[in-house]
Structure formats: C-alpha cells, structure tokens
Amino acid sequence: MGNAGFCDNIDKLIDLDNNVKSLEIHIAYTISWKDSEKLFERYPFEDEIRNLINYVKSRYTLDMLRDDRVVRAYRDFFWKLGIDPTKTRPASEALVRRALRDQFPCINPVVDAGNIASAYTMVPIGMYDLDRVSLPLTIKFSQGGEKFKPIGGGEEVLEKDIPILVDSKGTVMHIYPHRDSMETCVTENTTKIVTIAAGVPGVEREVVMRAASIVVELLQKIGWSSCNLIIYKD
C-alpha cells in the first residue's frame, strides 16, 4: 500500500477495544513518511531544543512541576495502573525535568521531533515504524502471557489487564502510555511512521491534538510529509 492508500484509510488504522475504553483514554494520531533526503550542516533541531529549554525554564521549576494540571493527570493515571510515578515517571514529565537541567536527549531527528512536542505539551508521544508492523493496530487489555521487548530492557512476559498497543499479529508495540517496544521502534532506516499522542482522563482533546500537530510541523522541517488529517479517538 502506498502512502496515499495509508491516508485514505487512516481512520481505520487504530482501534480502541471496548474494554479498554473503561480507562477513558483517548488518542490523536497521523501517518508521516520521508519525502526527501535533506542534508543538514548541523543538527536540524538545535534551535528548537534551545527554544524548548528556554520555554520550559520560563514556565516550570522542579518543585512546582508535580502540581501542573497535565502532569497531575498522567501521574494519577499511573497510580490507577499500579505504577508509582515518582519512581517511573511519565515520559513527558521526564523530558521536561531534563530540560530544566539544560539537557535533552538527541536520538535521531524523527524521534527527537516527538520528544520536543511531548515536552511542550506534556503529552506522551509514541512513534512506530509502519514497515515493521501488521495493520490494523489495536489498543486493548493484555490477556496475560504476551511477550514484550522494551527499548533498553530484556524481554518481559506481561500480566493480565495491562493496556497495550498491538498489531494484527499480536506484536506488543507499546504499554500505554509509557513504554515502547524495540521491535517496532523508529530507527535511522525508518521511512514511514504512525505518530500517536496518548491522552488520559483530565487532559483535553485539544492538548492531545496539538501534540500530534507539533510533531507534523517539526517533521516537515526535515523532509517528511504527513496525511492532511489527524485522527482523534476516545
């Protein structure tokens, strides 16, 4: 299927299973692809990261961060899942904490676009290589026994009732909303991706949609195109 075909059927790309809707999660997503090979004299998001750090420092301190409304929403969701967010931080909060210390991870420009958007909005963002998955995708509860291969860790066997993103072959791509699999992650060779902004109760639709939109804008700067539509599902 070509890029145009993906856009034509984008509304059917991801389904939220009825059972997982009890968590009141909601997502915004779109498809992007490498349209041209741009050569850069320097890292392309150097200015964007500097501006992001200045923005974060103007708005937050480490002490006040936990009281931010969006940070609170993701922390509350983690507690609901049985995860201590003071030990396992929501990815977006972890990025902002690094920015407050004048640090920001540079992995590759595509992944970095997602991280920059996540830090601006506090919304966790997942990006997945569409050439490494079997469509369609589903967010559902684990049945127990599924194997998950997280980035930076060894293979795990999942317990029951964990919210996960899987492809049609059952590959666990993501544990919602904070851990991604190395099996479907973006690499330097990736040319087609789905970007998912992960919403939870207490985070408005507009915030989640904006997170996905910022990713699209940043990807355009490095020679990527995207569908002219961001899909929202709850």
C-alpha positions as CSV (number, residue, x, y, z in Angstrom):
1,M,0.0,0.0,0.0
2,G,1.4,3.4,-1.0
3,N,1.4,6.5,1.2
4,A,-1.8,7.8,-0.3
5,G,-3.5,4.5,0.5
6,F,-2.5,4.8,4.1
7,C,-4.0,8.3,4.3
8,D,-7.2,7.1,2.6
9,N,-7.7,4.5,5.4
10,I,-6.2,6.4,8.3
11,D,-9.4,6.4,10.3
12,K,-9.2,2.5,10.4
13,L,-5.6,2.4,11.3
14,I,-6.1,2.1,15.1
15,D,-9.0,0.8,17.1
16,L,-9.7,1.2,20.8
17,D,-11.1,-2.0,22.2
18,N,-14.4,-1.5,24.1
19,N,-13.0,-2.9,27.3
20,V,-10.0,-0.5,27.4
21,K,-12.4,2.4,27.0
22,S,-13.2,2.0,30.7
23,L,-9.8,3.7,31.3
24,E,-11.1,6.8,29.5
25,I,-8.0,7.0,27.4
26,H,-8.0,9.0,24.1
27,I,-5.5,9.3,21.3
28,A,-4.6,11.6,18.4
29,Y,-2.6,10.1,15.5
30,T,-1.4,10.5,12.0
31,I,0.9,9.0,9.4
32,S,4.1,10.6,8.1
33,W,6.7,9.5,5.6
34,K,10.1,10.5,4.4
35,D,9.6,12.6,1.3
36,S,13.1,13.8,0.6
37,E,16.6,13.3,1.7
38,K,17.6,16.6,3.3
39,L,21.2,17.3,4.1
40,F,22.0,19.5,7.1
41,E,25.2,21.3,8.0
42,R,24.3,20.9,11.7
43,Y,21.8,19.0,13.8
44,P,18.4,20.2,12.4
45,F,16.6,20.8,15.7
46,E,19.4,22.7,17.6
47,D,17.4,25.9,17.6
48,E,14.1,24.1,18.5
49,I,15.7,22.4,21.5
50,R,17.3,25.6,22.7
51,N,13.9,27.4,22.4
52,L,12.2,24.5,24.2
53,I,14.6,24.6,27.1
54,N,14.0,28.4,27.5
55,Y,10.3,27.8,27.3
56,V,10.3,25.1,30.0
57,K,12.5,27.2,32.3
58,S,10.2,30.2,32.0
59,R,7.2,28.1,32.9
60,Y,8.3,25.5,35.4
61,T,10.6,24.6,38.3
62,L,11.4,21.1,39.5
63,D,9.4,21.9,42.7
64,M,6.3,23.1,41.0
65,L,6.2,20.6,38.2
66,R,4.3,18.0,40.1
67,D,1.4,20.5,40.6
68,D,1.0,21.1,36.9
69,R,-2.5,20.0,35.8
70,V,-1.4,17.8,32.9
71,V,1.5,16.3,34.9
72,R,-1.0,15.5,37.7
73,A,-3.4,13.8,35.2
74,Y,-0.7,11.4,34.0
75,R,0.6,10.7,37.5
76,D,-3.0,9.9,38.6
77,F,-3.3,7.5,35.6
78,F,-0.1,5.8,36.6
79,W,-1.4,5.3,40.1
80,K,-4.5,3.8,38.6
81,L,-2.4,1.3,36.8
82,G,-0.5,0.4,39.9
83,I,2.7,2.3,38.8
84,D,4.4,4.7,41.2
85,P,5.0,7.8,39.1
86,T,7.7,9.1,41.5
87,K,9.8,6.1,40.6
88,T,8.6,5.5,37.0
89,R,8.0,9.0,35.6
90,P,5.6,9.6,32.7
91,A,7.9,10.1,29.7
92,S,6.7,13.6,29.0
93,E,7.5,14.7,32.6
94,A,10.9,13.1,32.5
95,L,11.7,15.1,29.3
96,V,10.7,18.3,31.0
97,R,12.8,17.5,34.0
98,R,15.8,17.0,31.8
99,A,15.1,20.3,30.0
100,L,15.0,22.1,33.4
101,R,18.6,20.8,33.9
102,D,19.7,22.1,30.5
103,Q,19.6,18.6,29.0
104,F,17.6,17.0,26.2
105,P,18.1,13.6,24.5
106,C,19.1,13.5,20.8
107,I,18.3,10.1,19.4
108,N,17.6,10.7,15.8
109,P,15.7,13.7,14.3
110,V,12.4,11.8,13.8
111,V,12.3,10.6,17.4
112,D,13.5,13.9,18.6
113,A,10.6,15.6,16.9
114,G,8.2,13.5,19.0
115,N,10.2,14.3,22.2
116,I,10.2,18.0,21.6
117,A,6.4,18.0,21.0
118,S,5.9,15.9,24.1
119,A,7.9,18.3,26.3
120,Y,6.0,21.3,25.0
121,T,2.6,19.7,25.7
122,M,3.3,17.2,28.5
123,V,1.6,14.6,26.3
124,P,3.5,11.2,25.9
125,I,4.1,10.5,22.2
126,G,4.8,7.2,20.5
127,M,6.3,6.8,17.0
128,Y,6.2,3.4,15.3
129,D,7.8,2.1,12.1
130,L,4.9,1.2,9.8
131,D,7.1,-1.1,7.8
132,R,7.7,-3.2,10.9
133,V,4.0,-3.7,11.9
134,S,1.0,-5.6,10.5
135,L,-2.1,-3.4,10.3
136,P,-4.6,-2.7,11.8
137,L,-3.5,-1.7,15.3
138,T,-5.5,-2.1,18.5
139,I,-5.3,-0.7,22.0
140,K,-6.6,-3.3,24.4
141,F,-6.1,-5.0,27.7
142,S,-3.5,-7.7,27.8
143,Q,-4.7,-11.3,28.3
144,G,-1.6,-12.3,30.2
145,G,1.3,-14.1,28.8
146,E,2.1,-11.8,26.0
147,K,5.8,-11.1,25.3
148,F,7.1,-7.6,25.3
149,K,10.5,-6.4,24.3
150,P,11.0,-2.9,25.7
151,I,13.6,-0.4,24.4
152,G,16.6,-0.7,26.7
153,G,15.5,-3.8,28.5
154,G,15.1,-7.6,28.3
155,E,12.0,-9.5,27.2
156,E,9.1,-9.5,29.6
157,V,6.0,-11.6,29.9
158,L,3.0,-9.4,30.6
159,E,0.4,-9.9,33.3
160,K,-3.3,-9.6,32.6
161,D,-5.2,-6.3,32.2
162,I,-2.4,-4.1,31.1
163,P,-3.3,-1.5,28.4
164,I,-1.2,-2.3,25.3
165,L,-1.0,-1.4,21.7
166,V,-0.7,-4.4,19.4
167,D,-0.6,-5.1,15.7
168,S,-2.7,-7.6,13.9
169,K,-0.1,-10.3,14.5
170,G,-0.2,-9.7,18.3
171,T,3.2,-7.9,18.5
172,V,3.1,-5.8,21.6
173,M,4.3,-2.4,20.4
174,H,3.6,-0.3,23.4
175,I,2.4,-0.4,27.0
176,Y,0.1,2.6,27.4
177,P,1.2,5.3,27.8
178,H,4.8,5.0,28.7
179,R,6.9,2.1,27.2
180,D,7.7,1.2,23.6
181,S,9.0,-2.0,22.0
182,M,12.3,-2.3,20.2
183,E,10.5,-4.5,17.7
184,T,8.6,-1.6,16.1
185,C,10.5,1.5,17.2
186,V,11.8,4.1,14.8
187,T,15.4,3.7,13.5
188,E,17.6,5.7,11.2
189,N,16.3,3.5,8.3
190,T,12.6,4.2,9.0
191,T,10.7,5.9,6.2
192,K,7.1,5.6,7.2
193,I,5.6,6.1,10.7
194,V,2.5,6.4,12.8
195,T,2.7,9.0,15.5
196,I,0.3,8.6,18.5
197,A,-0.3,11.2,21.1
198,A,-1.5,9.4,24.3
199,G,-4.3,11.1,26.2
200,V,-5.6,10.2,29.7
201,P,-8.5,11.5,31.8
202,G,-8.1,15.1,32.7
203,V,-6.2,16.0,29.5
204,E,-8.3,17.9,27.0
205,R,-8.7,16.7,23.4
206,E,-7.2,20.0,22.1
207,V,-3.9,19.4,24.1
208,V,-3.6,15.9,22.7
209,M,-4.3,17.0,19.1
210,R,-1.8,19.9,19.5
211,A,0.9,17.4,20.5
212,A,0.4,15.4,17.3
213,S,0.3,18.7,15.2
214,I,3.6,19.9,16.6
215,V,5.2,16.6,15.5
216,V,3.9,17.1,12.0
217,E,5.3,20.6,11.8
218,L,8.7,19.5,13.0
219,L,8.9,16.6,10.6
220,Q,8.2,18.9,7.7
221,K,11.4,20.7,8.5
222,I,13.4,17.6,7.9
223,G,11.9,16.5,4.7
224,W,8.9,14.4,5.9
225,S,5.3,14.7,4.7
226,S,2.1,13.7,6.6
227,C,-1.5,13.0,6.0
228,N,-3.6,16.2,6.0
229,L,-5.6,14.8,8.8
230,I,-5.0,14.0,12.5
231,I,-7.5,11.4,13.7
232,Y,-8.9,11.6,17.3
233,K,-10.4,8.6,19.0
234,D,-11.8,8.1,22.5
